[in-house]
Amino acid sequence: MMRRATDLSYSMSTGSADEKLSQAQLSGIKQNHAYGILCAHEIAIKGTKWRLLKCRNPWGRMDWTGNWKFSDPKWTAEAKQKMGLDHKAHNDG
């Protein structure tokens, strides 16, 4: 459904609840905060299917530190190509 919404250029957002410290919060999701979903992708790499969301923190003060973070080795040239990302390393904050 999110992939279809991406294809149709629908506005999407998500947020985090005000709960006890969770794994998401330990990975960089700010508690009780909203995020814009820029796009949804489903890619297959070496036989493993991944469903990824590209999110934006409108405050831009925290970065994701979990799987698929900026420096994660999963970001191979193949993964970047399938996601349509620039192969140059750059951190937009």
VOTORBA-622016 format. One record per residue: residue in one letter; x, y, z of N, C-alpha, C, O, CB in turn. Coordinates in steps of 0.02 Angstrom, whole numbers, plus 50000, padded with zeros to 5 digits. Glycine has a CB too. Layout:
N
aXYZXYZXYZXYZXYZ...
***
This chain:
93
m500414994150000500005000050000500445006350000500285011149965499534999950060m500985006450039501405012350042501785013249976501905018949955501905011750099r501955007849944502285008249879501825011649829502045015949790502495001249853r501185009849830500685012849786500605020349802500555024449757500005009249792a500595021949866500545029049886501145032949862501075038749842500475029549963t501735029949864502335033249838502255034549763502395040049739502965028949851d502025029449726501935030149654501435035549637501505038849585501715023449624l500935036549679500415041549667500585048349698500175053049694499755039149694s501175048949728501405055149759500945057549816500845063549824501465060649707y500675052749853500265054549911500715057049968501285054949974499835048549935s500445061550008500805063650068500735058150121500195055450131500525070350095m501295056450153501285051350205501685053750264502165057450257501565044650178s501475051550323501855053250383501785047550433501365043150426501595059950414t502215047750483502205042950536502435046450599502655052150597502645036650520g502385043150655502605046150717502765040850768502675034850757502075050850743s502995043150825503155038650880502725040550940502585046350952503915038950897a502535035450977502115036551036502545038551096503145037451097501715030251052d502225041551144502555043451206502525037451253502085036951296502205049751239e503015032851244503025026651283503705025851317504125030251314502885020551237k503785020251350504425018651382504965018251328504815017451269504385011951422l505585018951349506155018651304506125012151264506125006751293506825019251342s506105012651199506045006851156506655006051112507095010351111505405007251113q506685000551075507234999351028507245004850975507775007050955507174992450996a506655007050952506625012350902506955018750928507325022050892505905013750881q506815020450990507105026451019507855025751026508225030651017506785027951087l508085019851043508805018651049509145019150981509745020350977508935011751080s508755018350928509025018650860508965025550829509175026550772508685013650816g508685030350864508655037150839507965039950826507905045550802509035037550777i507435036150841506765038750833506595042950895506625040450951506245032950824k506425049250884506275053750939505585052250967505105051450930506325061150916q505545051851032504925050451066504415056051056504585061951060505045049351141n503785054051042503225058751035503375063950980503315070050992503095062251102h503575061550921503795065950866503515063250800503405057250794504565066450864a503415067650752503155065650686503715065850634504195069650640502585070350664y503655061650583504135061150529503755060950462503215058050458504585054850537g504045063950412503765063450345504045057250311504645055950316503905069750303i503625053550276503845047850236503935050350165503445052350133503345041750241l504535050150140504685052750074504535047550019504295049349965505405054850069c504665041150033504525035949984504595029150017504895028450070504995036549923a504315024149984504355017150006504665013149949504505014149891503645014350026h505105008549967505435004249918505424997049941505434995650001506165006649906e505394992549893505484985449907506024983149859505954983549798504804981349897i506574980749887507144978649846507364971649868507244969649925507734983649852a507674968049822507954961449837508704961849826508944964049774507624955849793i509084959649876509804959549872510044952749897509914950749954510124965349914k510394949249854510664942549869510124937949899510254934449948511244943149918g509534938049869508994933549889508594935849949508114932449968509274926949903t508764941449978508384944050036507974949950013508234954649982508864946050094k507334949850030506894955350012506864960350070506764958450128506184952749995w506954966650054506934972050104506394976950086506304978850028507624975550108r506014979050136505534984450129505794990450169505864990050230504814982250154l505924995850134506245001650164505825007850156505515008850104506945002650135l505815012050206505495018550203506035023850208506495023350249504965019450260k505975028850167506425034650172506025040050210505535042750184506675037250101c506255041550270505905046250313506325052550323506935052450316505735043050381r505985057850340506325064150354506095066850421505495067350434506195069350297n506575068450463506435071750526506395079150511506905082150493506985070050581p505815082350517505765089350499506205093950542506385099350520505045091650506w506395091750601506845095650643507565094550624507985098950634506735093950716g507715088650595508385087150572508915086850626509505087950611508575092150522r508725085350687509205085350742509475078450761509975077950796508895088450803m509165073250737509385066450755509415062250692509025063250645508905063250807d509885057650690509945053050634509765046050658509855044250716510655053150605w509515042050611509365035050624510025031450637510505032450601508985031750564t510045027250689510655023750706510565016150704511015012450724510895025850776g509995013850680509855006650675510075003850608510485006850573509105005250686n509784998050589509934995050524509795000050468509315003850472509514988750514w510214999950417510165004350359510315011650376510125016150338509475003750329k510665012850431510895019650446511385021950392511585018050349511225020050517f511565028250394511995031250343512625027150330512805026150272512195038250363s512955024750382513595021150373513515013550373514025010050376514065023150428d512905010950369512795003650371513105000250310513015002650254512035002050375p513464994750319513764991150262513244988150215513414985950160514214985750287k512604987950236512084985550190512014990150129511754988150077511404985050227w512244996450136512215001150080512764999750030513235003650022512265008450106t512704994149997513174992349944513004996449881512484999749878513144984649928a513434996249832513304999649768512654996949738512265000749709513894998749718e512534990449744511924987449717511304990149753510814991849721511954979749724a511334990549819510764993149858510625000349840510055002249831510894992449934k511155004449835511065011449817510765012149748510325016349737511725015149821q510995007949701510735008249633509995006449632509595009749598511135003549586k509805001149668509114998949669508655004149702508055004549687509054992349704m508925007949748508545013149782508555019749744508195024449761508805014249853g508965020149691509015026249653509385031749689509235037649681508335028649635l509875029749730510255034549770510915036249735511185032249697510395031849840d511165042149749511815044349725512355039949758512315038649818511935051949740h512825037649719513345033349747513875037149786514295034049818513675029449691k513865043749784514335047649824514095047849896513505048749909514415054749797a514555046849941514385047050013514265054250034514705058550025514945043750056h513685055550061513555062150089513035061350144512555057550138513315067050035n513135064950196512685064850253512315071450255512625076750264513065063550320d511655071250246511275077450244511055079850313510655084450320510665076650200g511315076450364511155078550433510555075150457510335076350514511065085950438
***
